[in-house]
Amino acid sequence: MHIENLFWIGYVGGALCLLFALLQLRRILSLPEGGTLSQGFSDALRKGTWTYLKWQLLLSGVSAALVFVFLVCLVYLRLVNRMSPLAFLSGSLCGILVGSCSSFLTAAAGPRAAQAAGERLDRGVDTAFRTGSVIGFLSVGLAQVHLTGWIYILRPYMDYDPGAVARTLLFFGLGSALAALLFRMGSVFVRAASMSAEIVDRELGLPPDSPPNPVTVADRMGHSVSAAGNAADLYCSYENILFSALFLASGAFAAQDMTWNAMLLPIAVAAMGAFACLIGFLTIRPQERGDRYSLPWCLRFAGLVPALLTAVSTVPVTYFLTGSWQMCFPILVGLSLGFFANLAGEYFTADTYYPARALAETAETGAAAAVTGGLGLGSLGAALPALLTAVALAAAFSLSSGTAEPFKGLYGLALAGVGMLSVSGIGLAAASCGPVGDCAANVASLIDADEIPRRRADNLASIGASAANGGRCASAVSTALSGFVLLVCLSQILGQTRPEPSLLLGAFGGILALFLFLGLLLLAVRSSTRSTLSQARRQFQEPDGLLDGSETPDYAVCVARCASSSLLGFLPPLLTALIAPVAAGLFLGPQGLLGFLGCVLLLSVTMSLLFSLSSGILGGARRYVESGRRGGRGSDCHRTTLTAERAVASMGHTAGPSLLSFAKLVLTLSLLCVSLILTYNLPGLLG
């Protein structure tokens, strides 16, 4: 049997995922949106989303075109093969497609989830989960079809050389990483719109959910924008870990003449994980008449069933392809790591558990004390996923013969990442309940729904928020796992074993680049807020009836202003991410580059966990008070938790996710540059 002819299994897994996503999409769009008023705000949200996406696509298209032209120039200089620019372009376009579709789908599903939750909470959860399944299975299916297609294209072009095939796959990994970072422009848009709406509330007494507020649509569509960034980031992580496994497989089993077997294994695990997710999804039914305490267990069970099915199905396949039971253990380690990291994120941020409740109980001491408590609990929460990641790395390396055969140990680390992300389709389905639930709650508040439907929509948002925070925690862990694999790959490629002073210089350079990126990103939020707020104030200076509600504000102008200013503000951090790794390698050499990348990876993951969990815990405390405890809405405790959450929202919703995308792009770009330099013996970077 010719193992290299079995890569078609990637087509099967990807096609099943795409077909399932299409069927679920038709079912969601057939659901009612509610009354006339709800449909009106739904149309406004969709128009606002399209206005934002025009600016997002402008940034993404121009950036991808410039890199494509640069790669074409390298082709004419005979530094890369002719397939490299096309691979990069296809990776970028797929990432852009996933992000754009998820943004539109979240905006369309929000009113439908609000209508379903108004009838019964479990129906709202079911609608939100089905919406997330479309996004998750679209990302996974497109990644599998895309990667498998390129393997079949490159094999004859590269004379069936597995190493050359794996090196070329780095280019579409670079394309997906660039698309993921570009879609983090939305995090600047989200915070700028939210802060502008809050300032209008303070100056004119128009709450963010008040229709006369000109920024209310820009603020309320922030959840669909966030969903786009999350989906593009998942697509990037999924492709990165797959091409990393293929890259390491080309050397791990070369001595046994089983290279194609080792390259097929990640594709097979991904396909079986996708099939397990389909089976797991069909067995999940939200508990009828369930509440905010019992329904989250349905989402957790939705992640447990596919993990168990994948674990059982991959063991015989792994033994068949590698002839060893040892490569089964890293996959099991990765599946366990993803599940427990998700649980850790949910526990520390859900309003039904102790951390958020304890913080809400002490909120009466003031906003400063609440922020301090949130950061303290967030630090403790970040320590648990970091410990789980360290244990998983050590276990995956040692259980895959890493101590005796280092290359197999590194391949085992990559398999652990593949195992973790093989069930990411169902994981993103659960995590996407957060943006959909928030959108449903926003629609319910905008149309001034009755008390019971509005409370159910708020409960749906609470359930989705805890699932989304668990997804963020798992995303940070997957970034750490895949980033560590790429970093060790670079170390092995460069052959750097003896420490040099430049290693320390590179570490400080990594700190400098990361804080430069972070500072420019937060300054972009400030400048975009100023620009959006000036447009909102201009509308109130005109002699119309905005304040008394007789006139309708121009929502589209505020959305366009916020999107355009976010684009301009995002350019400096984007250039920092592209220039910093090249400059580090050029001026500091191999050891400096390794120190730079190691520091960037560790700081990005830990700071992202700290920011995301701190913001999530404060959000859980606010939702706990809003559910009727400690005085409920409008009480002093509610105002304190709301103020504290807003104080760290920029770090949790903007800085945290963007740092992960920054680390992925920097690592992928560095690996690509080093591979080119070693392949063509270029001077400069390697000193």
C-alpha positions, 0 to 999 in steps of 0.5 A: 500500500502506498501511504502517500496516496491516502492523503485524500482522507483530509478531503473527506474530513473537510468536506463533511465539515463544510457540508455540515456547516452549510446545513446548520447555516440554512437551519439558522437563517430559517429561524424568525428574527422577532418583530418589526422593531427587532428586524430593524435593528438587525438590519442596522447591525448587518449594515454596520458590519458590512461598513466595518468589513469594507475597511477591514478588507481594504487593510487585509487586501492591501497588506496581502497584495504587498507581501504577494508582490514581494514574494513574486520578486523573490521568485524572479531572484530565484530565492523561492519557488513559484508556488510560494506566493500562491501558497501565501495568497491562498492562506491569506484569502482563506483566513479573510474568508473565515473571519468575514463569514463569522462576522456576518453570521454572528450579526445575523444570528443575534436577533434570532437567538434573542427571539429563541431565548425569549421563548425558552432559554434552552432554545436560545442556547441551542441557536447560539451553539448551532451558530458557533458550529457553523463558524467552527466547522467552516474553519476546520473544514476549509483548513483541511481541504486547503492543506490537503489540496496543497499537499497534492499540488506540491508533491509532483511539483517538488519531485515527491520530496517531503522536506521540500513540500513541508518547507513550502507549506510555511508560506500559507502558514504565513498567510493565515498568520497575517490574516489573523493579526489583520483581523485584530484590527476589530479589537481596536474598533470594539473598544473605541466604539464602546468607550465612545458610547460610554462618554456619550452616556456621561455627557448627555445621559444616553445609555449605550443601549439607547437608540438615540445614541449615535454610537449604539450600533457601532458599540453593539456590533462589536461582538460580531467583529470580535467573532471574526478575529476569534475565527481567523485566529482559530484558523491560523492556529489549526493550520500552523500546528498542522504544517508544523507537524508536517515539517517535523515529520519530514525529519523524525522518521526519515531513518525508518523510511516512514516520512510519508506515514508520519506526514499522513498521521496529523491529517488523519488525526484532524479528519477523525477529530472532525468526524468525532465532532460531528458525532458529538454535536448530533448527540448534544441536546440542551436540557429542556427548561434548563437554567444558567446553572445547568445548561453550561454543562451541555456545552462542556459535555459537547467538548468531552464526547468528541475528545473521547471519540478522537482518543479511541479512534486515533490509537489504532491509526497511529500504531498502523502508520508509525508502528509504535504505541508511543506516538499515541500518548502525545495525542491523548495529552493534547486532548486532555490539555485542551479540555482542562484548559477550557474548564480552568478558564470557565471556572475563574470567569463564570458568575456561577463559581466562587472567584467571580462571586467572591469578587462581587461580594467585596465590590462594595469597597470600591472600584479600585479594590475590585480592579485589584482583586480582579487582577489578583484572581486573574494572575492565579487563574493564569498560573493554572493553564501555564502549569498545565501547559508545562506538564503537557509539554514535558509529558508529550516530549518524554512519552514520544521517545524524546529523551532518546530521539529528540526529533521524535520528541519534537514530532510528539509535541506537534502531535499533542497540538494536533490532538488538542486542535482536532476537536477545535470545531466543537470548541469554537462552537461553544466559544462562539456562544459568547458573541452570539449571546451578547448580541442577543442581549443587546438586541433585547435591550435595544428593542426594550423587550419585556422583563422575562425575555430580556432576563433570558437573553441576559442569561444566554449572554452569561452562559456564552460569556463563560464558554467564550472565556474558556475558549480564550484560555484554550486558545492561549494554551494552543498558542503556547504549545504550537509556538514552543514547537516552532521555537524548538524547530528554529533552535534545531535548524540553527544548531544553536546549543551554546549560550551567547551574550546575544541571547540575553540581548535578544530577550530584552529585544523581545520585551521591547518589541512586545511592549512597543506593539502593546503601547501602539495598539492601546494608543490606536484605541485612544485615537479611534475613540477621539475620532468616533466621539467627535462625529457623535458630538457633531450630530448633537450640535445640529438642530434636530430632535435626537435627544427627544427621540423624534429624529434618528441618528446617523449610525453608519457615519459613526461606524465608518469613522470608527472603522477608518480611524481604527485602520489607521491606528492599527498600521503602526502595531502591524508594521512592528509585528512585521519588522521586529523579528527581521530586525532581531535576526539581522542585528543579533544573529541566531542566538539573539533571534532565539532569545527574542522569540522565546521572550515574545512567546512567553510574555504574549501567552502569560500576559494574554492569560492575565488580561483575558482572565482578569477581564472575564472575572470582573465581567462574571462579578458584574453578571452575578450582581445583575442577576439580582444579588447584592442589590441588582442592577443600578445598585452601588455594587453594580456600578462598582463592578461595571466601572472596574470591568470597563477599566480593564476592558481594553486589556482583556478585549483588545490587548489579550487576543492581539498579543496571541496573534502577534506571537503567531505571526512573529514566530511563523515569519521568523521560521520562514526567513530562517528556512529561506536563508539556510536553503539558499545560503543567504548572508546577513541574518545568520551572521 
